[in-house]
Amino acid sequence: MKFSNTKSKLALAGLAIAGAFAVQQPMQAASYVVDDFTKFEAGQSVEGLGTVHELLNIDAINSDAVAIFQGSEKNDDVWSYQSNTGTRINGGLSFGGFSEVSTKKGDRNNSFEFTFAEGVTVSDFSLLMLDYGDYNAFGAQGHNVFLTAYSGDQQVGQDSLSGQGNVSGGDATSPDGVTEFGRTNLAVQGEDITSVKLTFDFQKGDNTYNKSFDPFLGFDSLSFTTNEADTADVPEPATALALLVVGAVGTTTLKRKKA
């Protein structure tokens, strides 16, 4: 490829610079909240970096993480379950949330891993867990929830919730559920957190099962605080847009001038 003048060369340089700055630049410490899932349809995947937030990746460890909505909004059946008395509708979501995709109680594990964009670490992470404890699906005795933060492979923080058998306040919409199991905010703090895992277990007899004793849960109100970093893979939107415009102009110029 041959360029006919200096402007074309400068355009190519602008494109290269735009590409470089679009993926790496300094990051300031900042706090973020993800509590509005209305851009998704019920049952639509929320997994993958940038799907719910440009810096956050959600991964259901044993299944798929999908958007859910309160009651029957958006024709959603993920946020309800079949019982001997019919369909029970869970609630407590203002602008939607997420959960596992399967509506069968035996297929749901409710374990998730949260990771961040390349070069990004956080100092804290929290989420709201809804409707934990209003349905003891497996006749569990003791049961536990763990939100664990890691820096690389090293555990740097953990929050937990434990109970015995059926619990009061397990319904997110009941008065006691607002402050007990039904609406539980789990939060961790730690140095240079790179990933966070949400896991469950319950005991029945002599056996321990690595899943939630109540399989039909919802999650909402994710929040995290990023640390200051020299470089990160996600730029400030304004900077990225400006530089990408330069790059786009450069591309147009090159197409017109190449021989």
SULVENQUI-V577867 format. One record per helix or strand of 3 or more residues. SS is the DSSP state (H for helix, E for strand). FROM is the first residue (numbers start at 0). TO is the last residue. Records with the same first field share a line. If there is no record, write none. Layout:
BEGIN
SS = FROM-TO / FROM-TO
END
This chain:
BEGIN
H = 5-20 / 72-74 / 104-106 / 175-177 / 236-256
E = 24-26 / 29-33 / 55-59 / 64-67 / 79-82 / 85-88 / 96-99 / 111-115 / 121-129 / 141-150 / 153-163 / 182-192 / 194-203 / 206-208 / 217-225 / 228-231
END
